[in-house]
Amino acid sequence: MTDRPPPYPVRIDAVLEPALSRWLWLVKWLLLIPHFIVLAFLWIAFVVLSVVAFFAILFTGRYPAGIFEFNVGVLRWTWRVHYYGYGALGTDRYPPFTLADVPDYPARLDVAYPERLSRGLVLVKWWLLAIPHYLVLAVFVGGGIWLGTRTGPDNGWDSGWGAGGLVGLLVFIAAVVLLFTGRYPRPLYDFVMGMDRWALRVAAYAGLMTDRYPPFRLDMGGTDPGSVPGGPPPVAPPGAGAAPAAGPPTAGYTASPAAGAIPTAQPRSNWTAGRVASVVIGSVLLFAATGLFGGGGALLWADQAERDDGYLWTPTVELGTDSYAVVSDSLRLETAGEQWVIDEFLGTARLEVAAVAPDTELFVGIAPTAAVDRYLNGVAHREVEDVGTTWPGSQPELDRWTDVAGGAPEQPPGDVDIWAAQASGKGTQTLTWRPADGSWTAVIMRADGEPGLTADAQAAATVPALGWISVGLLVTGGVLLAVGVLLVALAVPRAHRYPPSNAVPVHPSPRPPPPPDSPSAASPGAGSSVSGARR
């Protein structure tokens, strides 16, 4: 008797289609675009509902049944899409648009509903305890469990969790073999299924659906070791020898009796299209509310705590060149004559520049872009295009700039009458400017017009309307939060609730008729507890 591995609460089965199209895999990325779009929204709802489940488990030790069924449905839908697509290429049958189990589809997934979950593990299992598995999956599926939602013709093989990983490589090899031979190499299929099964188990564990730690075990092949065919094996006639061994399940499976699980009837789902849409829309609104709260809170904090003399300052950046000038990218302000827009949203601007060498006299000025272009025409200078930081709180650095070849300016910058605002001298130079419509460019040079300078610079603005903007974002976020919570709360309690047990759903599958002389044939009312549960 062969020992089976202990069954895991997350069960993934699949059947390799015997006659796959040689060429269909070339366009499946296009055919799956509708699924990718739907899954993008479903996974937003999955994340939001998982956060709700996190707090429910933390305080009650239970995973809300309606949320559990929805999240299992999202995993199930995702698995079908990836089995059809580039996570396996195991079937040419188009995936159905449903969260429910489809008994006759070649790819199936179930998760046993947990009666109780640990309140302590919920704090650490999805990030800390799962780290070893994430490292393994980085090799298998390319950067972790990416239950992909990317769409579009440019994504190609990137539209899936196997992008860049071993799964993607092996599926590509299998696809090429299929193209030229018409056959899917079975060893490759078994290995790919083992990696897919590993990824889905970890996804369910990280999704808080079970406390059972995923096994470090590559269960290859289409049949999950925790499942057996739905129904007892055929009974051999007397004298015919032992009954043949049960094969892999095709239409359904049940928990192995040796595992101690109690089969139950497959429950009916109340996750209708309307309730799913309500949850998805509510989750999107909750996501948007989170962004608005974050942005509004950050702006309110900046308005109340980060002002210096009424100005909000950018970080200091070091600017330098061996040529004659450092020139900013053009700033275009267009309000169709409504100056109040600039006055309220930008206010008064300042530019503060200090030479690194204290004896250097600097010039800083702001002028219309066209005038600056005429003045620096033929003059060697550096055009700064972007300033960025490598991480929050780090020193800003020049990300992009362009050095323009040329000679010396005809006259020092202070002698040119083009500047809307200017300052010059030794030490820190502060330029104050009231912005107006048009295209504007800031210029930093040595006051004598000689080459070579290094200076620290930062800009600032008063932004008078910042407080009102932050309050508006917070109020809008509050409205979206209320509507999102209402939509989710209306849908989830009315959805199906799993039975309060650790039972594993059973999918009915055809069984052979009993021999005429068997007890079950003679007595229709007799039968096993499994068959009774199925009825």
Secondary structure, DSSP 8 states (H G I E B T S, - for coil): --------SEEEEE---SS--SSGGGTHHHHTHHHHHHHHHHHHHHHHHHHHHHHHHHHHS---HHHHHHHHHHHHHHHHHHHHTTTT----S---S-SS--TTSSEEEEE---S---TTGGGTIIIIITHHHHHHHIIIIISS-------STTTGGGSSTTTTSHHHHHHHHHHHHHHHHS---HHHHHHHHHHHHHHHHHHHHHTTS--S---S----SSS-TTEEESS------TTS-S-------SS-EEE-GGGT--EE--------HHHHHHHHHHHHHHHHHHHHHHHHHHHHHHHHHS-BTTBEE---EEEEESSSEEE---EEE--TT-HHHHHHHT-SEEEEEEESSTT--EEEEEEEHHHHHHHTTTB-EEEEEEEE-SSTTS--EEEEEEEE--B--SS-GGG-TT-SEEEEESSEEEEEE---SEEEEEEEEETT--S-EEEEEEEEE--TTHHHHHHHHHHHHHHHHHHHHHHHHHHTTTS----SS--EE----------TTSHHHH-TT---HHHHHH-
